[in-house]
Amino acid sequence: MTAPHADTELDGVVIEFVDEIEGAKMLDQRAREWLNMSGEEFARAFCAGELDIEAPHVGTLYFLLGFAGIECDAGSNTHRGI
């Protein structure tokens, strides 16, 4: 049996598990690169309904919110920290 965060290899596919700290780093890095804002700024703006999910990169960043431990429904932002 492998450790919870170890890579797993199945038929040439590598699955890498990401914890919330790494997820927050990924979100922050991409939000800064793509939208010139921090990951936390993105989370607040997106969850407040200030960003269009169909705008370039916004949908991808929305997907990354979950990796950072952020749950966001229309108009609400619940997270365990970035």
N, C-alpha and C positions, 0 to 999 in steps of 0.2 A: 504494500500500500504506500502511496506517495503522500508527501506533506500537502496541506491544503492549498498552498500557494506555489506548488511546483508545476513546471510545465508538463503537459501530458501529450504523448504522440500517438495518433491513431491514423493509420494508412497515409502517412506523410503529412498529416495536418497537425500543426502544433497549436495547442490551446494554452494561452497564458492567462493566469488569473491575476486580476488587478484589485488591490485593496482600495479603500476610499481615499487614502492619502495619495497614492499614485494616480487615482482617478481625478482628484482635485488638481494635481499638478498637470495632468493632460489637458483638462478643461481650461485651466489658466493659461497654459502655453498657447493653445489653439485660439482662445478668445483674444489674447494679446496679438497674435500673428494675424488673425483674420479680421477682427473688428476693432482693434486698438483699445480694448478694455480688458480689465481683469476678469477672471472666471467668476468671482463674487459679484462684480458689477453686471456681468452678463446674466447671472442667475436672477438677480433682483429685477433687472429690466425685463427679461423674458417672462418671469412669473407675474410681473405687474401688467403684462399685456402690451408692453411698449415696443416689442420687436415682432416682426412678421416671420412666421416659421418658414415661409416660402422664399424669403430673402436669401441671397448667397451665404452659405455657411451656417445660418441660424439653425436649420434642421439638424445638421451634424452636431453642433454644440448642444442642442437640446438633448440629443441622444447621450452625450457625454455627462449630462447632469446626473443620470442614474449611477454612473461609475463613481461620481464624487459623493454619493450618498444624499443627493438633493432630490426631493420629490416636489414636483411642481404641477399643480392643476391651475386652470384658468384663474388668474388673479391671486393665487396664493403661493407662497414660497416656504416650504418646510425643509430644513436641512440640518444635518448634524455637524455642520462646520466645514469650512473650506480652509 
